[in-house]
Amino acid sequence: MNVKHSLVAVGVASVLLAAPLAQADGWNEVSYAKARVVGVEPIMRTVQVRGPAERTCWTETRTREITRPQYNPDTVGNTIIGAVIGGVIGHQFGHDGRYTAATTAGALLGGAIGNNLSHGSVQSYTVNEPVQRCEVRHTQRTVQQVIAYRVSYRYRGQVYSTRMDHDPGRFIRVRVSERVTPVH
């Protein structure tokens, strides 16, 4: 036998001896295939979704009281009328010759009151006025959201199941070794 034939014989013997050892150590041949999808079921989750803000406006009626000083242009007349009325009242209270002092005091006091009433009167009234009010509300709604898919597939008569993040369609690629596992 020549050297060339000896090397070939050693190579063939090595391969034949290595194959059972490789399988005993867990080295398996891996291949890929297509499996038919037989069912896809979405896995749902309930979530709260915040919608757009809605602005709502309306008109309300507001009642407001307004007060303002009222000027009377006839202050001299009011002072004179106050003095006369005060003098008459003061004269009624006078006695024992003191009529003049009581009348004078009443006239002075009445004139001062009449003058103050002319300048210090206040007019008060209410006004109803429209006021626009607005409010911003954030809406929220509950929705169902797909978070994954439970996929059933058939390979060589056996049905398998896996969870995927997408719908694979009609076929799924599988890895075939000792087990059949999907390729994501």
Residue, then its C-alpha position, 0 to 999 in steps of 0.5 A: m500500500n502506498v502512502k496516498h492510500s494509507l492517508v485516505a484509509v486513515g481519513v475514512a476511519s476517522v470519520l466513521l469513528a467520529a460520527p458515533l462519538a459526535q452523536a454521543d456528545g450531543w452534536n446533531e445535524v441541524s437543518y431548516a424547513k418550512a412548517r404550515v401554520v394551522g392557527v394564529e391567536p392574538i394575545m391581548r392586553t387591556v390598556q388605557v390610552r389618553g386621547p386628545a384634550e377637548r376644550t369646551c366653552w360656554t357662556e354664563t351670566r354674572t350679576r355684578e353690583i355697581t356703586r358710584p357716588q352721585y353728585n347733586p348740583d343743588t348743594v346750596g339748596n340742600t344746605i338751606i333746606g337742612a338748616v331750616i329743618g334743623g332750626v325748627i327742630g332746635h327751636q322745639f327743644g329750646h326752653d327758658g329763654r334759650y330758644t335762640a341758642a337751640t335754634t342756631a345749633g339746630a340750623l347749623l347741624g341741619g345745614a351740615i347734614g343737608n350739605n353732606l347728603s348732597h355730596g355723599s349720596v351713592q347710587s347702586y344698581t346691578v348689572n347682568e353681563p355675559v362671561q365666557r368660561c372654558e375648560v380643558r378635559h383630557t379624555q381616556r379610553t380603554v382599548q385592547q392591544v395585541i402584545a403577541y401571537r400564539v402560533s400553532y404549526r404542523y411539521r411532519g404530522q406533529v402540531y407544535s405551538t409557540r409565542m411570536d411577536h408577529d403573525p407569521g403568515r401561512f408558513i413558519r421557518v423551523r429549525v430541525s434537530e432532535r427537536v423542532t423549534p421555530v426560527h424567529 
